[in-house]
Amino acid sequence: MNFTMDSTTIAFALLIIVILILISFIIYLNQKLNKFLLGSDSKNLADSIDSIKSSLKESEIFKNEMEKYLISVEKRLHKSIQSIHTVRFNPFKGTGSGGNQSFATAIINQDESGVVISSIYSREHTSVFSKPIKNGISEYELSNEEKEAIEEAKKMLE
């Protein structure tokens, strides 16, 4: 078998090689385009842009809802108990009765509002008092221990 190459055979072989190179280049570009296109339905760049716009709108809606939620959480947190301090004391220092069983506990929020609860203990009875606090002060007369409990609770807010 005598195989001779004439110009048409060479041209045909070159044409086949060029076609194979072009087909592989088209496949390569198609793979690159598929990586570039976003979303499973995207057939072209416009579909990808629409998908990005949709995602951006959803993100904006989520951001706005999250901002509203965080504002409401911040308001509730601001009103919740932020500091508690207890002072134990003996109201009957001279008589020896009572020990350090009495206490004053201040419970306040970020606005320095809340309550101070006091308990005076003696062998015969125990008295419990509750006084509201607004902006760090009470409209009722406070004992030194109650004032101390409030001041220490305020320091813990800083």
Sine and cosine of phi, psi and omega as CSV:
sin_phi,cos_phi,sin_psi,cos_psi,sin_omega,cos_omega
0.00,0.00,0.84,-0.55,-0.06,-1.00
-0.97,-0.26,0.89,-0.45,-0.07,-1.00
-0.94,-0.33,0.93,-0.36,0.03,-1.00
-0.90,-0.44,0.59,-0.81,0.00,-1.00
-0.97,-0.23,0.87,-0.48,0.11,-0.99
-0.98,-0.21,0.04,-1.00,-0.11,-0.99
-0.92,0.40,-0.53,0.85,0.03,-1.00
-0.94,0.33,-0.60,0.80,0.03,-1.00
-0.92,0.39,-0.68,0.74,0.02,-1.00
-0.90,0.43,-0.69,0.72,0.01,-1.00
-0.90,0.45,-0.65,0.76,0.02,-1.00
-0.91,0.42,-0.68,0.73,0.02,-1.00
-0.89,0.45,-0.70,0.72,0.03,-1.00
-0.89,0.45,-0.64,0.77,0.03,-1.00
-0.89,0.46,-0.68,0.74,0.05,-1.00
-0.88,0.47,-0.70,0.71,0.00,-1.00
-0.89,0.45,-0.70,0.71,0.01,-1.00
-0.89,0.45,-0.67,0.75,0.03,-1.00
-0.89,0.46,-0.69,0.72,0.03,-1.00
-0.89,0.45,-0.65,0.76,0.04,-1.00
-0.90,0.43,-0.68,0.73,0.01,-1.00
-0.91,0.42,-0.65,0.76,0.04,-1.00
-0.89,0.46,-0.70,0.71,0.01,-1.00
-0.91,0.42,-0.59,0.80,0.04,-1.00
-0.91,0.41,-0.64,0.77,0.05,-1.00
-0.90,0.43,-0.68,0.73,0.04,-1.00
-0.88,0.47,-0.69,0.73,0.02,-1.00
-0.87,0.49,-0.73,0.69,0.01,-1.00
-0.90,0.43,-0.60,0.80,0.03,-1.00
-0.90,0.43,-0.65,0.76,0.05,-1.00
-0.90,0.43,-0.67,0.75,0.04,-1.00
-0.89,0.46,-0.68,0.74,0.01,-1.00
-0.89,0.45,-0.65,0.76,0.02,-1.00
-0.90,0.43,-0.59,0.81,0.07,-1.00
-0.93,0.37,-0.56,0.83,-0.04,-1.00
-0.97,0.25,-0.59,0.80,-0.03,-1.00
-0.96,0.28,0.70,-0.72,-0.03,-1.00
-0.98,-0.22,0.53,-0.85,0.03,-1.00
1.00,0.05,0.50,-0.86,-0.06,-1.00
-0.97,0.26,-0.38,0.93,-0.05,-1.00
-1.00,-0.06,-0.08,1.00,-0.12,-0.99
-0.92,0.38,0.82,-0.57,0.06,-1.00
-0.95,-0.32,-0.39,0.92,-0.01,-1.00
-0.53,-0.85,-0.02,-1.00,-0.06,-1.00
-0.90,0.43,-0.57,0.82,0.01,-1.00
-0.89,0.45,-0.63,0.77,0.05,-1.00
-0.90,0.44,-0.64,0.77,0.03,-1.00
-0.90,0.43,-0.66,0.75,0.01,-1.00
-0.91,0.42,-0.66,0.75,0.06,-1.00
-0.88,0.47,-0.64,0.77,0.03,-1.00
-0.90,0.44,-0.66,0.75,0.03,-1.00
-0.91,0.42,-0.68,0.74,0.03,-1.00
-0.87,0.49,-0.69,0.72,0.00,-1.00
-0.89,0.46,-0.71,0.71,0.02,-1.00
-0.90,0.44,-0.62,0.78,0.01,-1.00
-0.91,0.42,-0.66,0.75,0.04,-1.00
-0.90,0.44,-0.69,0.73,0.02,-1.00
-0.89,0.46,-0.65,0.76,0.03,-1.00
-0.91,0.42,-0.63,0.77,0.02,-1.00
-0.91,0.42,-0.68,0.73,0.05,-1.00
-0.88,0.47,-0.71,0.70,0.02,-1.00
-0.88,0.48,-0.68,0.74,0.00,-1.00
-0.88,0.48,-0.71,0.71,0.00,-1.00
-0.90,0.44,-0.68,0.73,0.05,-1.00
-0.89,0.45,-0.65,0.76,0.00,-1.00
-0.92,0.40,-0.63,0.78,0.05,-1.00
-0.88,0.48,-0.71,0.71,0.03,-1.00
-0.87,0.48,-0.69,0.72,-0.01,-1.00
-0.90,0.44,-0.71,0.71,-0.03,-1.00
-0.91,0.41,-0.56,0.83,0.06,-1.00
-0.90,0.43,-0.68,0.74,0.02,-1.00
-0.92,0.38,-0.62,0.79,0.04,-1.00
-0.90,0.43,-0.66,0.75,0.01,-1.00
-0.88,0.47,-0.65,0.76,0.03,-1.00
-0.89,0.45,-0.71,0.71,0.00,-1.00
-0.92,0.40,-0.65,0.76,0.00,-1.00
-0.90,0.43,-0.61,0.79,0.00,-1.00
-0.89,0.46,-0.52,0.85,-0.02,-1.00
-1.00,0.01,-0.21,0.98,-0.06,-1.00
-0.98,0.18,0.22,-0.98,-0.01,-1.00
-0.89,0.45,0.81,-0.59,-0.01,-1.00
-0.91,-0.41,-0.38,0.93,-0.07,-1.00
-0.46,-0.89,0.64,-0.77,0.05,-1.00
-0.69,-0.72,0.72,-0.69,0.09,-1.00
-0.61,-0.80,0.68,-0.74,-0.01,-1.00
-0.87,-0.49,0.69,-0.72,0.10,-1.00
-0.89,-0.47,0.85,-0.53,0.07,-1.00
-0.99,-0.11,0.59,-0.81,-0.04,-1.00
-0.39,-0.92,0.23,-0.97,0.06,-1.00
-0.93,-0.38,0.95,-0.32,-0.04,-1.00
-0.96,0.27,-0.26,0.96,-0.06,-1.00
-0.90,-0.43,0.85,0.53,-0.12,-0.99
-0.84,0.54,-0.65,0.76,-0.08,-1.00
-0.96,0.27,-0.54,0.84,-0.13,-0.99
-1.00,0.04,-0.30,0.95,0.00,-1.00
1.00,0.10,-0.12,0.99,0.02,-1.00
-1.00,0.00,0.53,-0.85,0.09,-1.00
0.98,-0.22,-0.56,0.83,-0.04,-1.00
0.85,0.53,-0.45,-0.89,0.08,-1.00
-0.98,-0.18,0.68,0.74,-0.03,-1.00
-1.00,0.04,-0.21,0.98,0.02,-1.00
-1.00,0.07,0.42,-0.91,-0.01,-1.00
-0.45,-0.89,0.31,-0.95,0.16,-0.99
-0.73,-0.68,0.81,-0.58,-0.01,-1.00
-0.85,-0.53,0.83,-0.56,0.06,-1.00
-0.98,-0.18,0.75,-0.66,0.03,-1.00
-0.81,-0.58,0.93,-0.37,-0.09,-1.00
-0.73,-0.69,0.35,-0.94,0.06,-1.00
-0.98,-0.22,-0.15,-0.99,-0.04,-1.00
-0.88,0.47,-0.47,0.88,0.02,-1.00
-0.99,0.10,0.13,0.99,-0.05,-1.00
0.87,0.49,0.56,0.83,0.07,-1.00
-0.91,-0.42,0.53,-0.85,-0.01,-1.00
0.26,-0.97,-0.77,-0.63,-0.06,-1.00
-0.49,-0.87,0.50,-0.87,0.18,-0.98
-0.88,-0.47,0.80,-0.59,-0.02,-1.00
-0.93,-0.37,0.77,-0.63,-0.01,-1.00
-0.84,-0.55,0.57,-0.82,0.08,-1.00
-0.74,-0.67,0.81,-0.59,0.07,-1.00
-0.95,-0.31,0.89,-0.46,-0.07,-1.00
-0.96,-0.27,0.73,-0.69,0.18,-0.98
-0.64,-0.77,0.16,-0.99,-0.03,-1.00
-0.90,0.43,-0.53,0.85,-0.06,-1.00
-0.99,0.13,-0.56,0.83,-0.04,-1.00
-0.28,-0.96,0.19,-0.98,0.08,-1.00
-0.81,-0.59,0.74,-0.67,0.04,-1.00
-0.93,-0.38,0.68,-0.74,0.01,-1.00
-0.86,-0.52,0.73,-0.69,-0.02,-1.00
-0.81,-0.59,0.56,-0.83,0.05,-1.00
-0.74,-0.67,0.78,-0.63,-0.02,-1.00
-0.75,-0.66,0.78,-0.62,0.01,-1.00
-0.94,0.33,0.50,-0.86,0.04,-1.00
-0.84,-0.54,0.77,-0.64,0.11,-0.99
-0.79,-0.61,0.82,-0.58,0.00,-1.00
0.81,0.59,0.62,0.79,0.09,-1.00
0.99,0.12,0.02,1.00,0.00,-1.00
-0.74,-0.67,0.32,-0.95,0.02,-1.00
-0.85,-0.53,0.56,-0.83,0.05,-1.00
-0.97,0.25,-0.20,0.98,0.03,-1.00
-0.99,-0.14,0.43,-0.90,0.01,-1.00
-0.92,0.39,0.72,-0.70,-0.04,-1.00
-0.95,-0.32,0.59,-0.81,0.11,-0.99
-0.97,0.24,0.23,-0.97,0.04,-1.00
-0.86,0.51,-0.63,0.78,-0.01,-1.00
-0.92,0.38,-0.63,0.78,0.05,-1.00
-0.91,0.42,-0.68,0.73,0.05,-1.00
-0.88,0.48,-0.68,0.74,0.01,-1.00
-0.89,0.45,-0.68,0.73,0.01,-1.00
-0.88,0.48,-0.67,0.75,0.01,-1.00
-0.91,0.41,-0.72,0.70,-0.02,-1.00
-0.89,0.46,-0.67,0.74,0.02,-1.00
-0.92,0.39,-0.61,0.79,0.05,-1.00
-0.90,0.43,-0.62,0.79,0.04,-1.00
-0.89,0.46,-0.66,0.75,0.00,-1.00
-0.88,0.48,-0.55,0.84,-0.02,-1.00
-0.95,0.32,-0.30,0.95,0.02,-1.00
-0.97,0.24,-0.40,0.92,-0.09,-1.00
-0.95,0.30,0.00,0.00,0.00,0.00
